[in-house]
C-alpha cells in the first residue's frame, strides 16, 4: 500500500514537472492562440499577452489554463465561435472575446463548455456575442466575475448572456450582464446557485428558470429588463435578498411564477415594476419579509395559485397591493404591513384590531377592463372601494389579513 502511494506521488510530481508555461504574443514563439492550444498538453498554462488576436473556433480538449494579461482581445470577426471547451479541469480568465455571429443553426458562443466538468470561466469580458457563456451538459463549473455586454435589438436575433442547459452544481457569481435576450438562463439545471449578479437592460428576462430544481438565487439585482425574472415549471427554488427594480412595460414583472411549488421568496425588494410578483399556478410558496414599493401591482395572484403563505411583507405606495381573477382564495395572508390600512391598535401591540382586505374592487374592474386604470385617482373609485370593504360582494371574502401590522416589518431592506 505504501509503495503504491509513493508511486502515485512520484507520478504527480512528474506530471507537474512536465507542465509548461506557454506565452502567446507578437514577439513570442506563438503568435496564434489556436496553435498554442494545439501544442499544449494537460497541465500547461497558456499566457496570452495584451493585443488583438483575430481568431475563432478555438477548441480546448485538454486540461489547461488560459490567462490573459491586460485583457487581450480575441476577435472572431463574426466568422465563428470563440472558445469551445471539451475537457475537464480548464480555467479561462482575463480575456476579452467579441464579435460572435448570430446563427439559427448553431448556438455560437464566446465561451462554450460541452459535456465536461470542473471548468472555471473567470474575470473575462465578452462583448457583442450571440451567446456569451454557454454551459451544456456540464457539472461542477464556475462562471464568476465576468462582464458581459451586447446591443441586441430583437429577441429573434439574440442569444443569452449566461446560458446553462442540463448542468448541476454550478456557481454563477458576481457577473454583470446586459443587452442580451435573457441575461441568465437555466434549463434542466439542478443544485446550482446564482449569487450577487447584476442583470439589466436585457430584452426578455434578467433571469429565466425552466425545469430547474433545487437552485437558489441570492443578492442579485434585476433592473430595467423586459421582465425581471421568470421561474417556470419547477420546485424547490430559493429566492432571497434580491432587488427587482424598474422592470416596466405592458407585460413586465419583477418576478413571474408559473407552475412552481415548494419554494421560498424571502427578503427581496420589489421597486417600480409594473407588477412585483405575478403568480400563476404556484403552490406551497412562502413569500415572507419582502418589500413592495411603488409598483403598479405589488402582487397578482391568479385563482390557480393555492396554499401559498404571504406573511411579514411590507406594501408601500403601490397603485394596487393585491389583485386576483378569482372570487375564491386558498392562500394565507398574515401579519403584513399595508400603508393603505386605516385600522387602529388600541392595545399597542403593533397588530391592527381590524382585519384588512388588500384587494380593491377597482383592481378587480381593471383586470376585466384595463382601460379603466385612467380613473385610478378619482374620488368615485375611492368611494367604490370603501363601500366594497364594508360590505364585500365582488372581492374574495377569504382573501384577508387578520393580523395587519401597524409598522413596517422590514425597514432596512
N, C-alpha and C positions, 0 to 999 in steps of 0.2 A: 504494500500500500504506500509506504514512504517513498519507495523508488518511483512509483507512478506519479506521485505528487512532484517529485524532483524533475521528472521528465516534462511534466506539464509546465512547471515554472521555467525550465530552460527553453521550452518551445515558445512561450510567451515572450521571454526576453529576446529570443532570436527574431521573432516577428517584429518586435518593437525596434530592434536594431536595424532591421531592413527598411523600416518606414522612412520616407524621403520627403523633404520639403521641395516642392516644385514651384518655381516662380514663373509667372507669365507677365510679360511687359515688352515694351518696344525695344529695349536693349538686352533682353534675356534670351536664353536658348529657345524658349517657346514664346512666340508672339500670338499664337492661336489657342484659345481656350479649349476648343474641341480636341485638338491634337494633344494638349497636355492631359486632358481627361483620358483619352485613349491610351496614352503612355503610362498613366498611373496604375498603381496596384493597391490592394487592400492596405489600409492604414496610412496611406500617403496624405499629405497636406498640400493642397494647391493654393498658392497665394497669388492673387491677381492684383497687379499694381494699377494705380489710377490711370484712366484713359478711356477711350471709347473703342469697343470691340464689336464689329458688325458680324454677327453670327446667329445661328438659330438651330433648332433641333439637336441640342446637346443632350446626350444620353449618358447617365451615370449608372453603371451596372456593377459597381464595386464599392466597398465601404471606405469612403474618403471624406475629407473635409475641404470645402471651398470657402476661402476667406477673401473678401475684398479689402483693399487698402484705399481709403478716401473714396469709397463708393464708385468703383469702376463701372462703366456703363456697358451693358450687354444690349445692343440694339438689334432686334430681329427684323427691323425694316419692313414689317408687315409681310414677311415671307414664310414664317412658320412659327412653331412653338419655341419657348425659351429653353428651360432645363427640364428634362424628364428623369425622375429617379426611380430605378427598378431594383435597388439593392438596399439591404438593411444597414443601419448604423451610419447614416450620412448626415452631415451638417452643412448647411448653406447659409452664409451670413455676410453682411456688409456689401451686398451687390445692389446695383440699380439695373432693373430689367424693364425694357419698354418696347412699345410698338409690336404687340402680339395681335395678329389679324383676326377679324371676325370670320367664323366658319360655321356653316349649317350642317357639315358632315362630321367634323372633329371638334372636340372641346379644347381648342388651343389654350394653353395657359402659360403664364410667365414661369411658374414652377409647378410641375405636376408630379405627384407621388403615387405610384401604382403598385398594388399587391405586395406590400412590404411592411416593415415595422422600424421603430426607433429612428425616425427621421426628424431632424430639427431644422426649421426654417426661421431664422432669427435676424432681426435688425436689417432687413432689406427694404429697398424702395422699389415699388412696382407701379409703373405709370402707363396708361393707355394700353392696357392688356384686355383681351376679350374676357378670359378668366385670369385672375391674378395668381392665387394659390389654390390648387385643386388636389385634394387627397381622395384617392379611390381605393376602397377595399384594403385599407392600411390601419395598423393599430399602434398604440403607444407612441404617437407622434406629438410634436410641439410646434405651434405656429405663434411666435411671440415677437413683439416689438417692431412689427413691420408697418410701413407707411404705404397705403395702397390708394391710388387715385385713378380715376378715369373721367371721361367727359361725355358719357353716353347720353343720347337724346331720345332713344327709343328702346323699349323693353325687348323688342324682337331682335335688335342688333347689338345686344349687350349681354355679357355673362355676369357671374357673381364675383365679388371680391375674394372672399374665402369660402370655398365650396368643399363640403365633406359628404361623401357617399359611402355608406356601408363601412364605417370606421368605429373603433371603440378606444376608450381610454386616451382621448386626445385633449390637449390643452390649447385653447385659443385665448391668448392673453396679451394685453397691452398693445393692441393693434389699432391703427386709425384707418378707416375705410370710407371712401366717398365716391360718388359718381358712377356706381355700378347698377345692375338690375336689383339684386339683393346684396346688401353689404356682407352678411354672413348667412350661409345656407347649410342646414343639416338635414340629411335624409338617410334613414336607417342607421342612425348613429346612436351608440349606447355608452353610458358611463363616462361621459366627457364633460368638460367644463369650459364655459365662456366667461372670462374674468377681465374686468377693467378695460374694456374696449370702447372706442368712440366710433359709432357708425352713423353717418349723417349724409343727407342730400343724395340718397340713393333713390332710384326711380320707383321701386316697388316697396320692398321691406328693408328695414335696418337689419332685422334678423328673421329668418324663416325656418321654422321647425316642421318636419314632416316625418311621421312614423319613427320618432326617435325617443326612446325611453331611458329613464334613469339619468337624465342630464341636469345640469344646473347652469344658470347664467346669473352672475353676481357682479354688482358695481359697474355696470355698463351704462353708457349714455346713448340713447337713440333719438336723434334730433333731425327735424326737417326732412324726413323721408316721405315717400308716397304714403306709407303707413309704417308705424314703428316696428312692431313685432307681431308675427303670426305663429301661433303654436297650434298644430293641427294633427289630429288622429294619433294621439299618443297618450302616455300616462307617466306618472312619477317624474314630474319636472319641478325643479325648484327655481323660483324667480325671486330674487332677493336684492335689495339695495340698489336697484336700477333707477335711472331717470329717463322718462319718456316725455319729450317736450317738443312743441311746435310741429307736430305731425298733423298738418291741417289741410283739409280738402274735402271734396264731396264724399269720398269713400275712405277717409283716413281714420285710423285708430292709433291710440298709443299701443294697445295690446289687443289682438284678436285671438279669441279662444274658440276653437271649433272641434267638437268631438274629442275632448280630452278629459282625463279623470285622475283622481288621487294625486293632485298636485298642490303646491303651495305658492302663494303670491304674497310676499311679506316685505314691509319696509321700503316700498318703492314710492317714487314721486311721479305723479302724472300732472303735467302743467301745459295748458294751452294746446290741447289736442281737440280735434273735432269730437271724438269720443275717447274717453280714457280707457275703459275696458268694454269690449263688445264680446258678449258670451253667447255662443250658440252650441247647444248640446254638451255643455260642460257638467260634470257630476263629481261630487265629493271634492270640491276645490275649497281650500282655505284661503280667504282673501282678508289679510289681517295687517293692521298698523301701516296702511298706505295713506298717502296724502293726495287728494284730488283738488287741484286749484285752477280756476279759470278755464275749464274745459267747456265745450258746448254741452255735451252729455258726460257726466262723470262715469256712469255705468249704464249700458244697455243689456238687460238680462232677458233673453228670449225665453218663452214658456217651456222649451225643452231643456233648459238648464235647471238641474234639480239637485237637491241635497248639498248645496254649497253653503258655506258659512262666511258671512261678511261681518267682521267684528273689529272694533278698535281702530277704525279708519277715521280720517278727517275729510269733510266735504266743505270746501271754501270757495265762494264766488263762482260756482258753476252755473251756467244757464239752467240746466236740468241736472239734478243729482242722480236720479234713477228713473229709467223708463223700461217698459215691458210691452210685449204684444199679446199678453195673456191675462185673463182675469183670475187665473189660478197661480199660486205661488207655493213652492215647497222648499224654499231656501230660508236660512236663518239670518236675519239682520239684528245685530245686538250690540249695544254699547258703542255706537259710533257717534262722532261729533258732526252735527249738521248746523251750518251757520244760519239756515232758514228756520230753525226750530224756535218757536215762540212760547215754549212751556216755562215752567217755573220749578224751583228746587227749594221747598220750604225747610227741609231739614239739613240743607247744606252738605249733602253727601256727594255732590258733583253728578248726580243722576237725576234727570228730569222726572218730575212726578206725573207727567202726562206722556203717553206714548206718542210716537211720531210716524207719520205716513210719508215716506220720501217721494212717492210717485205722485205727480200732479196730474190733474185732469187734462191740463193743456198739453203736457208732454205726450199724453195718450192721443190727443187730437192731432198733434204734429206728426206722430207716427203714421197716422192714416192720411193726413193731408199736409205734406211738408211745406206747402206754400204758406200755411197759417203761421209759420215762425215769425213773420214780419210783425205780428201783433204781440210779440213776447213781452214787451214792457208796458203794455196798456193796462189801465185800471180795470177794464172789463175782465181781462184774464185773471188778475189778482182776485177779483170778486168770485169768479167761477171756481178757482182753485180753493178758496176759503170755504165756499159752500160745500164742495165735494169732500173736504177734510172733515167737516162737521157731520155730514150725512153721506158717507161713501156709497156710491152706487156703481160707478164705472171702473174705478181702480181696484186692484186686488185687495180684498179685505184682509188677507193674511200677510200681505207684504207690509210689515210694520216693525219698527224698532221699539221694543217695550222698555228699553233702558237707555235712551239717548243721554249722552254726557253733556255737561254744560261748558266744559273747557276742552280745547284740542287735546287729543291723545298723544300726538307726535309733534310737538312744537319745534324739534330740532331737525326733522327730516326735510 
